[in-house]
Amino acid sequence: MKYYNKYFELSHYPVAGDCPLTIEFVKHIFGTGTVQFESKIYNEYDLGLDYIQLLYTDPTQFLPILSLVSKQRGTGKTKFWEWIGAIFQQNVKPINSQMLNGQFTSLFASSLLVYIDEAFLDKKETVEKLKSLVTSDKGKIEHKGVDADIIDNYIKVGISTNDETSFAYIPGDEVRFWVRKIHPIPPDKINKYWFDNLRKEIPAFLHFLKNRTLVTEYRHRGWFHPDLIKTEALQAIINESRSNIEIAIEEALREHMSIIKKAVVHLSTKDIRDLIDDNKIQLTQIRWALTSRLGLINQGVSKEYEKFFLSSNGIGDPEIRSEVKKSTFYSITASSIFTAAQIIELYSLDEILEMEEIEWKLYEKSLFWSKFNYLTKDLLFQFDQFKTRSGSSLDILITNCNSIFSAILLYSEI
């Protein structure tokens, strides 16, 4: 018979006992802070324990790409994957990007987890291959000189890298990466027997995992709800992943909309190039960035729109004026380029509600409301309508509403 998914039996036998060094290491890697989600507070290290527990007790469950980043040395990020390898033994394989992109996959195709140390994924196809690995039900196993076979895929992916902000291209809507910035292990915690002692605790740790109750529940294909694993380290990579043209467009639009005090503007690609003030940029490049990267929608047909601009006659302050133009244009809302905090500071509630109405027409959702979650909900206190509410009331709004308008309507009912 042919066995494709060769999960190797572990030689460790779970034994009741203490594993203080292990728990301390998990806390170091995953943090001792808290994450609030749906009115519940989670310890960061409990999320990490859930991750390892799922590897052990539910090996067919897909998990996010856990990426440990730090410019500093002595953080333990590489040791973490070596430790995971010590726990799961032959079911864990270290690989590199060349192996990932190569034709022959027999070394790792049936693995529980593969990890890439010192990763720098400069090719888009490499990142796409990684993302596919952690979500595809099927994979290909191919030996040299042997026909390839299609197998069930249960691979999880781990990464460690010294590049904190640009080891991979990660767009803003990506939900498959769990990025954690790791700090150095205090020198007094490390000695030459540290890793050996960590390995000795594996039987006790496995017993602990077998008898532990998960603190999370299935909420996403990768188990964890994306809001649970959003981190500042992930956002730093998303920010760095933007192209130069995208950055130039955002900066120009941000300055323009801040000056004219409009939450919604209508601009053609030529209008936007004029704002950037760089004729070397081709209109096709701007169009690509607007649609593919910023997710904006072109009206598609040439029609009239009102364009606002600053006008000065040399006497007094410049005035905001407008002119009617005719072209294909983009309707750009403040939500596309500003944070929720910036929008609240720049515009009144009435302006935000008008903007939100346009967003519903364009995108069938409120881009502004999508900026609020259990991490940013306190920004709602800046609206008079929510100032007297409690944090738990805001949780209800986040869970049950799909716009600032519906949140205001629900306000009187909770």
Salt bridges, closest charged atoms under 4 A:
GLU24 OE2 - LYS189 NZ 3.02
GLU38 OE1 - ARG219 NH1 2.70
GLU44 OE2 - ARG180 NH1 3.65
ASP46 OD1 - ARG212 NH2 3.45
ASP50 OD1 - ARG212 NH1 2.66
GLU82 OE1 - LYS79 NZ 3.09
GLU118 OE2 - ARG73 NH1 3.90
GLU128 OE2 - LYS131 NZ 3.00
ASP137 OD1 - ARG221 NH2 2.92
GLU142 OE1 - LYS140 NZ 3.35
ASP149 OD2 - LYS2 NZ 3.36
ASP152 OD1 - LYS138 NZ 2.42
GLU164 OE1 - LYS181 NZ 3.41
GLU174 OE1 - LYS131 NZ 3.09
GLU174 OE2 - ARG176 NE 2.87
ASP227 OD2 - HIS225 ND1 3.98
ASP227 OD1 - LYS230 NZ 3.23
GLU246 OE1 - ARG293 NH2 3.19
GLU250 OE1 - ARG242 NH1 2.32
GLU250 OE1 - ARG254 NH2 3.66
ASP271 OD1 - LYS307 NZ 3.45
ASP271 OD1 - LYS325 NZ 2.80
ASP274 OD2 - LYS270 NZ 3.44
GLU319 OE1 - ARG321 NH2 3.46
ASP384 OD1 - LYS387 NZ 3.04
ASP395 OD1 - LYS377 NZ 2.69
